[in-house]
Amino acid sequence: MAGRCPGHAAGAEPHRKGTTLRNEARCPTDDEPATARSRRQPAFFPAADAIGSELDLGLTGSHVVHALTPGFCDAASVYLLERWLLEENAHASAEPPQIEARRLALRIGTDAPEDWEGLLPVGEVIVFPRGTPYTRAIASLEAQLLDTVDAHTSARLSTSGGGDARMDVLLRTASFLVVPLHLRGTAVGFIACTRGPDEAPFLPADAEAVESLAARACVALDNARRYERERRTALAIRRSLLPATEQVLEGCRIAHGYLPAGHDNVIGGDWFDVLPRSGGRVSLIVGDAMGHGPESAVAMIQLRTAVRTLAGLDISPAELMRRLDALACDTPGASFATCMYAEWDARRRICTFVGAGHPPPLIRDPGGRTRPVTLNSPGLPLGLGMGTYEPTVLHVPDPVLLLLFSDGLVESRHTDIDQGIARLAGLLDTAGVDPDGVTGPDTLQSLCRRLLHGTSATNDGADDRTLLLTELVPATSPPSPQEPESSPDRLPQPR
């Protein structure tokens, strides 16, 4: 047994509670040069100040290992439990048979992570069986201090090293420290530190210092995990709501663009959809639920779902809007939502518009002139329960570009909405199409990007920007005599 430091009472516990020592601590004065003693002092401040500065798991883990290496130890790694990353509710038992942990970050000396990616890849999930210091640290929530790397890790690393000499050097350690990461009594991972044979071994004071760092890192990691979870949720909602980036339907080619308000938002209250209909018709809609955040997103989802359901009933555009207005009355957050609905019938060469307090669409004719569609009635916003919606029917004998958009594209604190619409129309005029006159999906999508970013100079970023750009291509021949005619009430005749 190693000798105790002077001043230890006989039979006294040689280390503080909360740290498990597989080997007793050496006395600081036992045959140690001054340089070795100074190396023991925690040297990860102020490098640790970066921890928590980014809401990103990978960056936070990188900040932790950079705070520890090479000033405090020769190698450091951070592992997070898979069940915690996957947000499973199961808690580790007192004696878990094994744990599965993902390597979040690694640093060996001053080497870049890429230098070790082939041997110890970040993101790798490793199973640690019972009896390893990692499992003991997770089960007991106590730091584990050893003279060498445990046999299981040594065998695993030797096998994965494939004869690489660097792995043999890494395994020649004189001291090994595993500190659990835990929040509110629940383990979430661990930090592993090693020192080589030329360095002073870890002492309980070192374990205590790393535990303090781990407590700070845990809060930052939990914040990053929550942020990433919310971002994944928002992105999943957004992906499920957005139509395909490029669509080619009967009589039209479609592209769209969307920019959320601000820098951190992923999804807001803007919504749009493209719905193939019977008889070769296509429904296009752009809407805007007031506000931002989850409440607006939920209202937007409900309105979009309602439009899809109502469109399946094959009712007239005006009736669809009336029913949507009634549904919005009972939908929290949907009051005063606006939308523009267009139904394109390429075979009959007509496009029917119904608005609910939304900016009018823009049409660019074959001559390259863009103008707003003059609506018979702008309509009242949804959710008031008193809207009477009148359709506007346009005869479209030649291919045109149709642009539906949200007010965030044309309105800001510094720009009147009419001025914004005129500016957007001018952009659509000058943006043009392919020099050869071809307006395929790729060209439409690039035009969407130009329109989105062309309005950024007058947009203060306070509102989402959404646009739906469609090339309407009328059928080359009129409907066949056998095709049933639509009643005037369902589809008004062109004016």
N, C-alpha and C positions, 0 to 999 in steps of 0.2 A: 504494500500500500504506500502510496506517495506520502511524503511528510507534510504535516499541516503547517500553516503559517504561524509564527509566534502570536500568541494572544488567543488562539482557539482553545476553548475549554475542552477538557477531556469528554468525549462522547457527544460533543456539540455537532449539530448538523453542518457539514462543510459548505453548504450552498443555500441560497435563499429558496423559499417555497415558490413553486411555479416553474422551476427549472430542473429537469431530470439530468443528472450527470452519470454517464456510464463509467467515467473515470474521474477520480477526485481532482479538484482544481489544484494546480501547482501554486506554490507560494510565489508572489511577484519577485522575491529576491533570490530565488533558488537558481543560481548559475545562469542568469540571463543578462546579456549585454544591454546597455542603455538603449541601443537602437531597437532592439526587439521589444523592450518595454514600451517605447513610444509608439510602436506600431499597433499596440493593443488599444490605444485610445481611439474612441469612435471618431472617424474622419469623414463622415458622410454629410456634414453640414458645411457650407450652405447648399451643396448640390441637391440635398433633399427638398429644397424650397420649390423645386419644379413639380414635385408630386402633387397631383390634384389640379394642376393648371390646365389640363386638357380632359375633356369628357370622352376619353378613348381608352379602352382597356389595354391595348397594346402599348400605347405611349406611356400610360401610367406604369405598367410593368417595366418598361425600358427605363423610366426615371428612377425606379427603385434600384435596379441592378447597377445603374450608373452612379447612384449615390453610394453604393457599397463597394464597388470595384473601380480601380485597384487600391484605393486608399485604405479600406478597412479589411478587405480579404482579397484572395487571388482569383476567386471565381464565385459568382452568385447567380442564382436562378430563382424564378418565381413560378409557382404552379398553382392553378385554381382547380377546385373539384368540379368534375363534369356535372354532378347533380346540382351544384349551385349555379353553374353557367346555364344549365338547361332549366333552372328554376323548378326543380322537382322538390316536393315537400318532404321527402324522406330525410330523416336525420341519421347521422352516423351512430351506430350502436357503441356501447362501451368497449367492445372488443370486435371491431369490424374484421371480417375475414380478408378483406382487401379494400383498397380505394382506387378510384380511377381519377387521375388528375391530368390536366392539360398544361404543357409547358408554355407559359405566357411570355417569358422573357429570359434571356441568358446573356451573361457577359463573362468572358474569361480574359483576365488582364486588361489590356487595352485593345484587344482584337475586335474587329467589327463582327456583328452577328453572322454576316454572310460567310465569314471564314470557317464557321462551325456548322453551317446549315446542313451540310451533308451528313455529319455525324450526330448532331443534336439539334434537329430541326425544331424551330419555334412552331407551336401548334400541335405537336405530337402528343397523343394521349397515351399515358403509361399506366399500367396496373401495378400497384405496390401491395404485396401480400402482407398478412399479419406478421408482426415481429420486426418489421423494418422501422427505423426511427421516424419515417414519415407517417406511418399508420399510428404509431404511439403518440406522436405529436398531435395528430388529428383527434384521437380518442381522448387524450388527457388534457388537451389544450395547454400543454406544457412544453417548453423548449427542450430539445434533446441535444446534449453535448457529448461528442465522442472523439477518440484519438484518431480514428480512421474512418473512411467511408465504409458503410455496412457491406457485408459479403454479397447480399443480393444485388445491390447497385454495382458493386465492383464486377461481378460476373456479367451483369447485363451490359455494362459499358464496354467491357473487354470484348464481348461477342459482337456488339454493334460497331466497335472500332475497326474491325477487319484488318488488324495489323498496323493501324495508323499509330505512329510513334507519339503523336500528340496526346492520344488517349492514355498511354502509359504514364506520361508526365502528369496528366491531370489526376490520375489515381494515386500518385505519390503524395498524399496529404498527411499533415501532422495534426490537423484538427478539423473537425467537421461539426457544423452547427445547423440544426433544423428548428426554425421558429414558426409556430402555427399562425395563420391568419384567421381571425375569428371576429364575428360581429354578434353582439347580444347573446353570447354564449353558444353560438353555432359556428363550427369550423367551416371556412370557405376555401382554404388552401394553405400553402406554407412557403416560406423562404428558406433556401438552402445556401449555406456559405461554406467555403473551404479555404484553408491556408496550407501552403506547402511546407516541406520539412525545414526550409531555411527561415521560416517565420515563427513568431511566438504563438503558442496555442491560444484558443479562445478561453476566456474566463467567464464566470457568471456575470460580471459587470458588462462584458461584451454582449452576452445574451440579453441582458436587460435593455441595453441600448438598441439592439435590433428589434426587440419586442415593442419598444416605444415607436420606432420607425414603422413597424408592421401595423400598429394601431392606427397610425395616420394613413398608411397606405390602404388599409381596409376601407376606410370611409371614402377615399378617392376611388377605389375599385368598385365599391357598391354604387356610388354616384354614376360612374361610367357605365356600369352594367344596366342600371335603370334607364339611363339616357339612350343607350343602344337598343334596349328593349322597346322603348317608346318610339324610337326612330324606325325600327324594324316593323312595328305595328302600323305606323303611319305609311311607310313605303308599301307594305302589303295591301293596305286599303287603297292607296293610290294606284298600284298596279292592277288591282281588281276592278277599279272604276274606269280607268282610261281605256278607250278603244285601242285597237291596233294602231301602231304609229303610222302605218300607211295602209290604206284600204282602196280597193277598186271594186265598186259595185256597179250594178246595171245603170248606165247613164251618168255615172259620176266617179270622179277620183277625189280622194279625201286625204287631208293631212291636218295635223293640229299642233298647237304649241301651248305650253303652260309654264309660268314662273310664279312660285308662291311669294307672298309678301315677306319682306324682311330677309334676313340671312339664315335664320335658324329654323324657320317653318318648312315643313315638308308638304303639308296639305292644308288647305283652308276651305272656304265656303264656295268657291267656284266649282262648277261641274259642267260636263258636256257629254253628249252621247251620239252615237250613230246607230240607227235601227233599220235593218232591211225589212221591208213590208211586203205584203202580198201585191200581186199585180205589177211587180217590178218597181214599186215605189220605195223611197228612202226617206226616213225621218231624221232630221238634224236638230239638235237642241243645245243651247248654251244657257246656263243659269248662274245665279249668284245668291247664295244665302248670306244674309248680313253678318258681319263680324268675322272673327278669326278664332282659331283654337278648336278644341274637341267638340264644343256645342255646335258650332257652325258646320263642322265636318259631319256630325251625326245628322243634322238637318239636311245637308246636301245629299247624304246617302239615301235618306228616306224619300226625298223628292225624286231623285234619279230612279230609284226602284219603282216609285209610283208611276212615273212616265212610262217605263218599260211595261208595266202591267196594263196601263190604259191603252198603250199603243197596240197591245195584243187584242184588244176588244174591237179594233178596226172601226173606231168611231171617227167623226170628223175632227179636224184640228181645233175648231172653236169649242166643240164639246169636250175634247180632251183637256183643254185649258180650263174650262169651267169646273170639271171634276177635280183637276189638280188643285185649283183654288180652294175647293171645299175640303180636300184632304189636308191642305196646308194649314187650315184653321185649327185642326186638331193635332198638329205636329209641333212640338216645342222647338223654338228657334227658327221656324220656317216662316213666321209672319214677316211680311214686307220683302220676302225673297222675290227676285225678278227672273224672268227667262224669256228667251226668244225661240219659238218653235217654227221649223220650216219643213214642209213636206214636198218632196220633189217627185214628179211623175214624168219620167223621160219619154214614155210612150205618148202621152198626151201633151207633152211640151209645156207643162205648167208647173209653177212653184207657188205653194200656198203658205203664207206667213201669218202667225198669230203671236202678238207680243203681250207681255205682262209687265209693264213698267220698265222695259229693258231697252237699251240703245238699239236703234234700227240697224239691220244688216247693211253691208255695202256690196254693190254689184259692179263688176268691171266688165264692160261690154266688149265685143270683138274689136272695136276701134281703140281700145286702151283707155277709155274714160271711166272713171270710178265715181259713183254717186250713191248716196244713201237710198234705200228703198222707202218710198213714201207710203206709210201705213195708213189704212183707213182709220185706225184707232190705235194709240200706243198701249191701251189696256192698263188696268190697275195692277199693282204688285199682288203677288199671291198671299193668301192667308187673311184677306180682309172679308171674305165671304160675301162680297157684293159686286164682284167683277162681272161685267158683260163683255165678252171678247168677240171681236169682229174680225173675220179673216180678210186678208189682202191677197189677191191672186194675180200673179204675173205670167204673161205669155212669154216663153223663152224659146224662140225659133232657132237661135244659134248658140254655140258654146259660149259660156260666160264664166267668170270667177265669182263665187259667192263667199263672203266673209262674215261669219257670226263671231261676236267677241263680247267680252265682259267690260264693264265700265272702268275697270282698273287700267285698261289699255288707253283710255281717252280722257280720263278725269283725274285731277289731282288738286292739291290745295292752291296751285299756282296756275292752273289751266281750266278754262271753262269747257264744259263737255262738248259744246258745239264746235269750239276751236279744236278740241282734241279729235273729234270725228273728222273734221276737214283735214287735219294733219295726217291722220291715218289713211284717209282716201288718197291724199297726195303721195304717201309712201307706197301705196298699192299701185298707183299710176307709174311711179318712177322705178319701182322694183323690177317691173317687167317679168317676162317669162324667158324660157330658153331662147337663145338667138335664132335657132332653127324653127321656132314656133311650136316645139314639142313641150307639152306640159305634163310630163309623167309624174309619178309619185315622188321621185327624188327631187324634182324641180319644185314641186309644191312644198315639200318639207323644208327645203332650203329657203324658200320664200317666207314660210312661217317664221323661221329663225330671224330673218332680216326684219320682218315686221315687229317681232317681239323686242329685239334689241334696238330697232330704230325708234321705238317710243320711249326708251329708257331715259333719254335726255330730259323729257318733260314729266316723267313719272317719278314720284318721290319714294316709291317702294312701299307705300302704306297699304296697298291693296293687291290682291292677286291679279295676274294678267293671263287671260285665257283667250285663245282664238281657235276657230274651226274653219279651215279654208277648203273650199270644194270647187272643183271644176264641173259644172253642169253641162252634160253633153246630150242634147235632145236626140231622140230616135230618128233615124233617117227616113222612116216611113210612118204614116199615121196608124192608129189602132185598127186592127182588122174588124170587119163588120160583125164577126161572131163574138167579139169581145163585149161583154155587157157594159152598158153605159152607167156611170155613177150618177146618183141622184143629185140635183142641185144642192140639197141640204148637206150631203156628205162631202161633196167636193164642188164648190161654186165654179161656174164657168168663167173663163178668162174675160177680163174687162177690156 
